[in-house]
Amino acid sequence: MPWRMSQDDLVDYVVQHLRRGWTPEMIAGRLLIDYPLDRRMRICAESIYQWVCSTPQKWRELAQYLPKGHKRRRKRGGRKVHSKTRIPDRTSIHERAGEVEDRLEFGHWEGDSVIGGGHSGAIHTEVERKTRYLSAVLLSRYGAKETLAAQLSLFTALPEYARKTVTTDNGSEFTDHAGLHPEGIKTFFADPYSS
């Protein structure tokens, strides 16, 4: 807890202004104007946030006055990349050939799944990168086996030159991607949390 918040005058000032709807940034800035010579009446916005969110101050219920009413502070630095599902023999999109990236050659596909709310089924889609041709299969169940079956049904109907690579996200429905390899189709995976 910030030691400055042990000063009664400062605590009263901060609490009053939070209840009026001021943000910690506004309070910290206004203190410099209202008390230009009193060094005890100085605090930064981050210290106000820490003080409001500290356990000893929970009884004051001041978190509701913070912007958007955040009761907990968000961690800085964004979300951490982690995967609950390990994809065996995963090959990164960065190892894909240049002609795939530049959309110069026909036969390179991007796969994805569309999941509806409250249903066990899904739609598996494949888009050819050069022509943007879309193929879709309705799945009665959403899973790796069903997704592989849908991919095989789409690709085995095509000639070999039209089914060279497939790039997907890191969803668990693509863990059986190695089933495409006997058909001559290489599989690549996008970076986590990248569209």
C-alpha positions as CSV (number, residue, x, y, z in Angstrom):
1,M,0.0,0.0,0.0
2,P,1.4,3.4,-0.9
3,W,2.8,5.1,2.3
4,R,1.5,8.5,1.3
5,M,-2.1,7.3,1.7
6,S,-1.6,7.2,5.4
7,Q,-2.1,11.0,5.4
8,D,-5.7,11.7,6.4
9,D,-6.0,14.9,4.2
10,L,-4.8,13.0,1.1
11,V,-7.1,10.0,1.8
12,D,-10.1,12.4,2.2
13,Y,-9.2,14.2,-1.0
14,V,-8.8,11.0,-3.1
15,V,-12.0,9.4,-1.7
16,Q,-14.1,12.5,-2.3
17,H,-12.9,13.0,-5.8
18,L,-13.3,9.3,-6.7
19,R,-16.9,9.4,-5.5
20,R,-17.4,12.5,-7.7
21,G,-16.4,10.4,-10.7
22,W,-12.8,11.6,-11.2
23,T,-10.2,9.2,-12.5
24,P,-7.0,8.6,-10.5
25,E,-5.2,10.4,-13.3
26,M,-7.4,13.5,-12.9
27,I,-6.9,13.4,-9.1
28,A,-3.1,13.1,-9.3
29,G,-3.0,16.1,-11.7
30,R,-5.4,18.3,-9.7
31,L,-3.4,17.8,-6.5
32,L,-0.5,19.7,-8.1
33,I,-2.8,22.6,-8.7
34,D,-4.7,22.6,-5.4
35,Y,-1.7,22.0,-3.2
36,P,1.3,23.4,-5.1
37,L,3.5,23.8,-2.0
38,D,2.4,20.8,0.1
39,R,4.6,17.8,-0.7
40,R,2.5,15.6,1.5
41,M,-0.4,16.0,-1.0
42,R,1.3,14.3,-3.8
43,I,0.5,10.9,-5.3
44,C,0.6,9.4,-8.7
45,A,-2.3,7.7,-10.5
46,E,-0.8,4.3,-10.3
47,S,-0.5,4.6,-6.5
48,I,-4.1,5.5,-6.2
49,Y,-5.1,2.4,-8.2
50,Q,-2.9,0.2,-6.0
51,W,-4.4,1.8,-2.9
52,V,-8.0,1.4,-4.0
53,C,-7.4,-2.2,-5.0
54,S,-5.5,-3.2,-1.9
55,T,-7.0,-5.6,0.5
56,P,-7.2,-3.2,3.5
57,Q,-9.3,-0.8,1.5
58,K,-11.9,-3.3,0.2
59,W,-14.4,-2.1,2.8
60,R,-14.5,1.3,1.2
61,E,-15.8,-0.2,-2.0
62,L,-14.0,2.4,-4.1
63,A,-13.2,0.1,-7.0
64,Q,-16.7,0.8,-8.4
65,Y,-15.6,4.4,-9.0
66,L,-12.6,3.4,-11.1
67,P,-13.0,3.8,-14.9
68,K,-15.3,1.0,-16.2
69,G,-15.7,-0.2,-12.6
70,H,-12.8,-2.6,-12.7
71,K,-12.6,-4.4,-9.4
72,R,-9.4,-6.1,-10.4
73,R,-6.4,-4.6,-12.1
74,R,-5.6,-6.1,-15.5
75,K,-2.1,-7.5,-16.0
76,R,0.1,-5.5,-18.3
77,G,1.8,-7.0,-21.3
78,G,-1.2,-8.7,-22.9
79,R,-2.2,-12.2,-22.7
80,K,0.4,-15.0,-22.5
81,V,0.5,-17.5,-25.3
82,H,-0.3,-21.0,-24.1
83,S,-1.9,-23.9,-25.7
84,K,-4.0,-26.4,-23.9
85,T,-3.8,-28.7,-27.0
86,R,-0.5,-29.8,-28.3
87,I,-0.5,-30.3,-32.1
88,P,1.8,-33.2,-33.0
89,D,4.2,-32.6,-35.9
90,R,3.1,-28.9,-36.1
91,T,4.9,-26.9,-38.9
92,S,5.0,-23.1,-38.6
93,I,3.5,-20.9,-41.2
94,H,7.0,-19.3,-41.4
95,E,8.3,-22.5,-43.1
96,R,5.8,-22.2,-45.9
97,A,7.1,-21.5,-49.5
98,G,7.1,-18.0,-50.9
99,E,4.7,-18.8,-53.7
100,V,2.0,-19.7,-51.1
101,E,2.5,-16.4,-49.3
102,D,2.3,-14.4,-52.5
103,R,-0.8,-16.2,-53.8
104,L,1.0,-17.0,-57.1
105,E,0.1,-20.6,-57.4
106,F,-3.3,-22.5,-57.3
107,G,-3.8,-25.3,-54.8
108,H,-2.9,-23.7,-51.4
109,W,-5.8,-23.6,-48.9
110,E,-6.7,-22.0,-45.6
111,G,-8.9,-24.1,-43.3
112,D,-11.0,-22.9,-40.4
113,S,-14.1,-23.9,-38.4
114,V,-17.2,-21.9,-37.7
115,I,-18.9,-22.9,-34.5
116,G,-22.5,-21.9,-33.7
117,G,-23.6,-21.0,-30.2
118,G,-25.2,-23.8,-28.2
119,H,-24.7,-26.5,-30.9
120,S,-22.4,-29.5,-31.0
121,G,-21.9,-29.1,-34.7
122,A,-19.9,-26.8,-36.8
123,I,-19.0,-25.8,-40.4
124,H,-15.6,-26.6,-41.7
125,T,-14.4,-24.2,-44.4
126,E,-11.5,-24.3,-46.8
127,V,-10.6,-21.2,-48.9
128,E,-8.2,-21.5,-51.9
129,R,-5.6,-18.6,-51.5
130,K,-5.2,-17.6,-55.1
131,T,-8.8,-17.7,-56.3
132,R,-10.5,-17.2,-52.9
133,Y,-12.8,-20.2,-53.8
134,L,-14.7,-21.4,-50.8
135,S,-15.6,-24.9,-49.9
136,A,-17.6,-25.7,-46.8
137,V,-18.8,-28.9,-45.1
138,L,-21.4,-29.1,-42.3
139,L,-20.2,-31.2,-39.4
140,S,-22.7,-32.9,-37.1
141,R,-20.0,-33.0,-34.3
142,Y,-17.1,-30.6,-33.8
143,G,-13.8,-32.5,-33.3
144,A,-10.5,-33.6,-34.8
145,K,-11.8,-36.8,-36.5
146,E,-14.8,-35.0,-38.0
147,T,-12.6,-32.2,-39.3
148,L,-10.1,-34.5,-40.9
149,A,-13.0,-36.4,-42.6
150,A,-14.4,-33.2,-43.9
151,Q,-11.0,-32.1,-45.3
152,L,-10.4,-35.5,-46.9
153,S,-13.9,-35.4,-48.5
154,L,-13.1,-32.0,-50.0
155,F,-9.5,-32.6,-51.1
156,T,-9.8,-36.2,-52.5
157,A,-12.3,-35.0,-55.0
158,L,-9.7,-32.6,-56.4
159,P,-6.8,-33.4,-58.7
160,E,-3.4,-33.4,-57.1
161,Y,-2.3,-30.0,-58.5
162,A,-5.3,-28.4,-56.7
163,R,-4.4,-29.7,-53.2
164,K,-0.8,-28.8,-52.2
165,T,-0.9,-27.2,-48.8
166,V,-3.4,-26.3,-46.0
167,T,-2.8,-23.6,-43.4
168,T,-4.9,-23.5,-40.3
169,D,-5.1,-22.0,-36.9
170,N,-4.0,-23.9,-33.7
171,G,-7.4,-25.2,-32.8
172,S,-7.8,-28.6,-31.3
173,E,-9.9,-29.7,-34.4
174,F,-6.7,-29.8,-36.4
175,T,-4.7,-32.2,-34.2
176,D,-5.2,-35.0,-36.8
177,H,-3.7,-33.0,-39.6
178,A,-1.2,-35.7,-40.4
179,G,-4.0,-37.6,-42.0
180,L,-3.7,-35.3,-45.0
181,H,0.0,-36.1,-45.6
182,P,-0.6,-39.4,-47.4
183,E,-2.7,-37.4,-49.9
184,G,0.4,-35.3,-50.6
185,I,-1.0,-32.3,-48.7
186,K,1.5,-30.4,-46.5
187,T,0.0,-28.7,-43.4
188,F,1.1,-25.4,-41.8
189,F,-0.1,-23.6,-38.7
190,A,-0.5,-19.9,-38.1
191,D,1.2,-18.2,-35.1
192,P,-0.9,-18.5,-31.9
193,Y,-3.5,-15.7,-31.6
194,S,-2.9,-14.5,-35.1
195,S,-5.7,-14.3,-37.7
